[in-house]
């Protein structure tokens, strides 16, 4: 560990020194350009040469040294020569020095090194370790001994069959089954659902979830390393290290490209000298035409424009998104969003607000207006004594209202009970009451809509019905409509019950719905979607979404979600604005087009220079001007994204040849 820390510190110092040296080299290069300004005569040719050489060394020592080290490591590892693009740029600069173009040599290295530093900056945020997950892992448990006493032990020491006491407010230590008592348990960190679930004897509970306001005894059914929470930790740890297909392809292609260019240069020289007759001496130092054209070939093949074909465009896109309230941890993830064929959404906190709100207040048949008003007063008075999310929503909805002071009894599974002036008031779900037919039908209608129905009864007579729902975000409908227009499939994954999930899905226009889903099942669903569609984006906000966010082609977290979800996601909607997803996708598509344009331009210029080099003897300055001119055009093309206008960019694309059925 100490050695790793020392190595990390050394790498940081090496990086900072390299950055400082780069800017000093850049200043020296710019100073050397003064020699080309008419009337500036204090710089001699020798001084300009020295300035350019020093600028080259200062600006390029970091990337060149990294290239040498990486080449040696990869060659030893694969047991064959595997050079990288750093080596090719160094050879390109050496070629420019041989022909006496010191300024061009320095410029080649400056552009490449600058792109390298920008790429490091853009990718730095994508390498965070997932440490926040460890903070939510239970560490201790109250083990019940055979003599009836309890002992605090570590969670790791628990064995299957042990009995554990869980007090109100405790974090449940491991997965198990309730054997005595009941509780309202917050499973948000496991299922992502905001509504606490009532658990009774025989019901399963999950380690890491939070007990409500009661005490129960549970029997351990899984070891600590086999719990649902442990699986989340393991999956996130494993899948975060997986490389994308694009990254893998680039990594494999780089040494092949460099090797080809290095082999072509000497073969080109020999072919030109002995076959095409380019053996005439054209300079005082004995340089032949074949050598000059070989060096021009080498300069033309140097991938300066390719090196910056992506970085400026990507940084422009990332900067624009940041101004719009969207953060990405790396440009590679943003580029992948353009190719997704399906987007999977967590429900709670992503498509919905993540907290219940009162949607309906009905007066049962045969109940007077006075009784209904009395119901409101006592409902709010009783719910004020509860910390349940439903209670908070009810109190918030009816405030301000005059209340009465009550002694409220919390009955797990039966709601709230209070006595006042000889009358009994009971708040609970429909199953607790003997409802008239019309009233029961109304409760069923609301339940079909995914709503939670609560009654308050006076002496057994229901006098008020209140329905609550985790409301759909106002911008979710428009955001989903955008993806449907882009012929991208939309999927909802939720731990909520099927009835509620279908009701929400119907309102949002989502036909493909997965309900009653646990975290490891979310991961399996994303894997299934990837097999079916290829590229899949996952949007979520909870700890339970972390494995799916990591497994997806691109994971996107809501800004008000958990730290863990934000840490593992590729992109974050800072302001929790769902519609920014459409902006993100539109920019990703635009970025892809620009990068393709840049690559085509860069390769076209390389091929043009190679072709011209066979036909005519290009002046050194012209060859470098064409080569570096393409680099400037590529950079400017990438910077166009800074003026991106989403109103003109969000258009329906041409139908894909192998389009899937829209869900």
Secondary structure, DSSP 4 states (H G I P E B T S, - for coil): -HHHHHHHHHHHHHHHHHHHHHHHHHHHHHHHGGGGSTT--SS-HHHHHHHHHHHHHHHHHHHHHHHHHHHHHHHHHHTS----HHHHHHHHHHHHHHTT-HHHHHHHHHHHHHHHHHHHHHHGGGG----HHHHTS--EEEEEPTTS-EEEEEGGG--TT-EEEE-TTPBP-S-EEEEE--EEEB-HHHH--SS-EEE-TT-EE-TT-B--SS-EEEEE-S-GGGSHHHHHHHHHHHHTTPPPHHHHHHHHHHHHHHHHHHHHHHHHHHIIIIIS----B-STT--BHHHHHHHHHHHHHS-HHHHTTTHHHHHHHHHHHHHTTEEES-HHHHHHHTT-SEEEEEIIIIIEEEEEEEEEEEPPTT--HHHHHHHHHHHHHHHTT---HHHHHHHHHH-S-------EEEETTTEEEEEETTEEEEEE-GGGS---HHHHHHHHHHHHTTPEEEEEEETTEEEEEEEEEEEEPTTHHHHHHHHHHTT-EEEEE-SS-HHHHHHHHHHHT--EEE-S--HHHHHHHHHHHHHHHS-EEEEE-SGGGHHHHHHSSEEEEETTS-HHHHHH-SEEETT--TTHHHHHHHHHHHHHHHHHHHHHHHHHHHHHHHHHHHHS---HHHHHHHHHHHHHHHHHHHHGGGG--HHHH--PPPPPTTPPPP-
